[in-house]
């Protein structure tokens, strides 16, 4: 918008290369552009997250069985491990009452 701030030139250049990459039909040229983008990102590392959400909670029906009492949440970890995958959802079942 009008009040927005223009990104630094290096970021604009990275975005321009990415636009070129998306429009490039030649696979070798795509590889070359992506290599340049990644090298630029590596050399111009602008920031890293310094805060992450604290522990969280969830709601599970009392009818849901085989759901672990403790759950490893993906937020705040180095590797993205999408919830609820770590709990092995295929093992859940609903207990009829």
N, C-alpha and C positions, 0 to 999 in steps of 0.2 A: 504494500500500500504506500500511500504518500509519506507516511511517517516511518516507513521501514528503513533499514540500514542496508546499503549495498555490501555484499560480501567482499572480502579482500580479493585482489586480482588472482592469486593462486587458486582460490576456490572457484572463481568464475572460469579460469582456464581448465580446471578439473571437470567442471560441469560441461564445458564446451566439448572437451574430449569425449565425455560420456555420451553426449548427443551425437557426436560423430560415430562413436562406436555402435550406437543403436541403429544408425542409418547405413552403416558400412556392410555391403554384401559379401566382401571378401574375408574369408575366415582368417587368413594370415594377417591381414591388416587389422582385423578385430583383436587378434592376439597382441599385436604390436601396440595398439591403442590401450588395451587393458593393462599391459605391462607398464606403459608410461603413466597411466592413472595411478596404479598401485605404487610405483616408485615415487611419484609426487606426494601421495598421501603419506607414505613412509617418511619422506624427507620433511614434510610440512605438517607433522602431527600437531593438531591444534588443541586438543583437549582430551581429557579422560574423565569419566564419571567418578566423582568422589563421594557420592552418597547413593545409598540403595534403600529400598523399602525395608522396614523392620519385619519381624516375623508376622505372619498373617494367620487368619483362621478361616475355616470353611464350615459349611453346614451339611450334614449327612443325615438322611432319614434313619430312624432306629430300625427300619425294616431292611436297610442295606447291610448286608453281611459280607464279611471278609474284607472290609475296608480297614486299612491300618490306623491305629490310634495316632501315630506320629507320621508326618508326611514331609519328605524333603521337597521344599518349594524351590522353584527355579530362580526366583528373583534374588539378586544379590550374589549370585554365584558367577564364577568366571565362565563356565560353559552353560549355554542355554539348554535346559532340560525341561521341556514343556510339560506343565502340569496337565492332567494327573498321571502322565506316563510312568513316572517312577513308582507308582503304586500298583501297576499292573492291572488296569481296569478289567481285563478279560476274566479276572478271578472273582469279581463282584457278583453277588446274586441278591435278589429281593426275596425276603422271607415272607411268605403268605401268612396272614394273621387271621 
